[in-house]
Amino acid sequence: MDADFSHNPQSIPPLVEKITNDECDVAFGSRYASEGGVEGCRIWRRFISRGANFFASLMLGLTSSDNTGAFRCFKREVVEKLLEAPIFSSGYSFLIEVAYRCHMKGSKIAEVPITYVNRQEGASKISRKEIIKAVYTVFRLRWQKLPWERWLNVHYVK
């Protein structure tokens, strides 16, 4: 979860409940599930977020509605599977890559509606560079290893 209180800690118990009741392997706190929401974000930020989620879902076949949100709860076994291979991405791209890997490993993903509240202090880390990295990550995952990555000897989960 974000450490700036954009995610309400009171939303943690419903995520944990989904995991402990074996309803799912991974619970996403979702701004875009019915009854979820966003408060205090500018329209361009909402547009970028919705667009990124639509693009990732379309290109990668993801069924969850909030693949760029950081409010998530995982079963231990899922985390162990995720750690079997290095994760290439960082920043917002990391969130997309983890969602994709969970999807590809057959993890059952549930969404719990949350309300995301824009931070009151500090600045967003979203930038042109982060957007380019996220687009690159989606294309990389879609077509797995791109030619120049072979030189890096990076291995991905399939």
C-alpha positions as CSV (number, residue, x, y, z in Angstrom):
1,M,0.0,0.0,0.0
2,D,1.1,3.6,-0.5
3,A,2.7,5.0,2.7
4,D,1.2,8.5,2.2
5,F,-2.3,7.5,3.5
6,S,-3.7,7.6,0.0
7,H,-4.9,4.1,0.9
8,N,-7.0,4.0,4.1
9,P,-5.6,1.4,6.6
10,Q,-9.2,0.6,7.4
11,S,-9.4,-1.1,4.0
12,I,-6.8,-3.7,5.0
13,P,-9.2,-6.1,6.8
14,P,-11.4,-6.8,3.8
15,L,-8.3,-7.6,1.7
16,V,-7.0,-10.0,4.3
17,E,-10.4,-11.5,4.7
18,K,-10.5,-12.4,1.0
19,I,-7.2,-14.2,1.3
20,T,-7.8,-16.0,4.6
21,N,-11.3,-17.2,3.4
22,D,-9.6,-18.8,0.4
23,E,-11.8,-16.7,-1.9
24,C,-8.6,-15.7,-3.8
25,D,-4.9,-15.9,-4.0
26,V,-4.4,-12.2,-4.4
27,A,-6.7,-9.3,-3.4
28,F,-6.4,-6.0,-5.2
29,G,-7.8,-2.9,-3.6
30,S,-9.5,-1.4,-6.6
31,R,-10.4,2.2,-7.3
32,Y,-12.3,1.1,-10.3
33,A,-14.4,-1.8,-8.9
34,S,-18.0,-0.9,-8.4
35,E,-18.3,1.1,-5.2
36,G,-14.6,2.1,-5.4
37,G,-13.5,5.6,-6.1
38,V,-10.9,8.4,-6.4
39,E,-10.9,11.6,-4.5
40,G,-8.8,14.7,-5.0
41,C,-7.0,13.7,-8.3
42,R,-6.9,16.0,-11.3
43,I,-8.7,15.0,-14.4
44,W,-5.4,14.4,-16.4
45,R,-4.2,12.0,-13.6
46,R,-7.5,10.1,-13.7
47,F,-7.2,9.9,-17.5
48,I,-3.7,8.5,-17.4
49,S,-4.6,6.0,-14.8
50,R,-7.7,4.8,-16.6
51,G,-5.8,4.7,-19.9
52,A,-3.0,2.7,-18.4
53,N,-5.3,0.2,-16.9
54,F,-7.3,-0.1,-20.2
55,F,-4.1,-0.5,-22.2
56,A,-2.6,-3.1,-19.9
57,S,-5.9,-5.1,-19.8
58,L,-6.3,-5.0,-23.5
59,M,-2.7,-6.0,-24.4
60,L,-2.2,-8.5,-21.6
61,G,-5.6,-10.0,-21.2
62,L,-5.9,-9.0,-17.6
63,T,-9.3,-9.2,-16.1
64,S,-8.9,-7.0,-13.0
65,S,-9.9,-3.3,-13.4
66,D,-7.0,-1.8,-11.4
67,N,-3.7,-3.2,-12.5
68,T,-1.7,-0.1,-11.6
69,G,-2.9,0.3,-8.0
70,A,-0.4,-0.5,-5.2
71,F,-2.9,-1.7,-2.6
72,R,-2.7,-5.5,-2.7
73,C,-2.6,-8.5,-0.5
74,F,-0.9,-11.8,-1.5
75,K,-0.9,-15.3,-0.2
76,R,2.6,-16.4,0.8
77,E,2.7,-19.1,-1.9
78,V,2.0,-16.5,-4.6
79,V,4.9,-14.3,-3.4
80,E,7.1,-17.3,-3.4
81,K,6.2,-18.1,-7.0
82,L,6.7,-14.5,-8.0
83,L,10.2,-14.6,-6.5
84,E,11.2,-17.6,-8.5
85,A,12.4,-15.3,-11.3
86,P,13.7,-11.7,-11.1
87,I,11.2,-8.9,-11.7
88,F,12.6,-6.6,-14.4
89,S,10.3,-3.6,-13.8
90,S,10.3,-0.9,-11.2
91,G,7.9,2.0,-10.3
92,Y,4.4,1.8,-11.8
93,S,5.6,-0.8,-14.3
94,F,6.3,-3.2,-11.4
95,L,2.6,-3.2,-10.5
96,I,1.7,-4.1,-14.0
97,E,4.3,-6.9,-14.2
98,V,3.2,-8.4,-10.9
99,A,-0.4,-8.4,-11.9
100,Y,0.5,-10.0,-15.2
101,R,2.7,-12.7,-13.5
102,C,-0.1,-13.5,-11.1
103,H,-2.5,-13.8,-14.0
104,M,-0.1,-16.0,-16.0
105,K,0.6,-18.3,-13.0
106,G,-3.1,-18.9,-12.6
107,S,-3.6,-17.0,-9.4
108,K,-7.2,-16.3,-8.5
109,I,-7.5,-12.5,-8.2
110,A,-10.3,-10.7,-6.4
111,E,-11.0,-7.0,-6.3
112,V,-12.1,-5.1,-3.2
113,P,-13.5,-1.7,-3.7
114,I,-11.4,1.1,-2.1
115,T,-11.4,4.9,-2.3
116,Y,-8.1,6.3,-3.3
117,V,-7.4,9.8,-1.8
118,N,-4.8,11.9,-3.5
119,R,-1.8,12.7,-1.2
120,Q,-1.9,15.9,0.8
121,E,1.9,16.2,1.0
122,G,4.7,15.5,-1.4
123,A,4.6,15.1,-5.2
124,S,3.5,12.4,-7.5
125,K,6.2,10.1,-9.0
126,I,4.3,9.9,-12.3
127,S,6.3,11.4,-15.1
128,R,6.9,11.0,-18.8
129,K,9.7,8.6,-18.1
130,E,7.3,6.4,-15.9
131,I,4.7,6.4,-18.6
132,I,7.2,5.3,-21.2
133,K,8.5,2.6,-18.9
134,A,4.9,1.4,-18.4
135,V,4.2,1.2,-22.1
136,Y,7.5,-0.6,-22.7
137,T,6.7,-3.1,-19.9
138,V,3.3,-3.9,-21.4
139,F,4.8,-4.5,-24.9
140,R,7.7,-6.5,-23.3
141,L,5.3,-8.7,-21.4
142,R,3.0,-9.1,-24.4
143,W,5.9,-10.3,-26.6
144,Q,8.0,-11.5,-23.7
145,K,11.7,-11.2,-24.3
146,L,12.6,-8.4,-26.8
147,P,15.7,-9.0,-28.9
148,W,18.1,-6.7,-27.0
149,E,17.1,-8.2,-23.6
150,R,18.7,-11.5,-24.7
151,W,22.0,-9.8,-24.2
152,L,21.1,-8.9,-20.6
153,N,20.4,-12.6,-19.9
154,V,17.2,-11.7,-18.1
155,H,14.8,-14.6,-17.6
156,Y,11.0,-14.1,-17.3
157,V,8.2,-16.2,-15.9
158,K,6.0,-17.6,-18.6
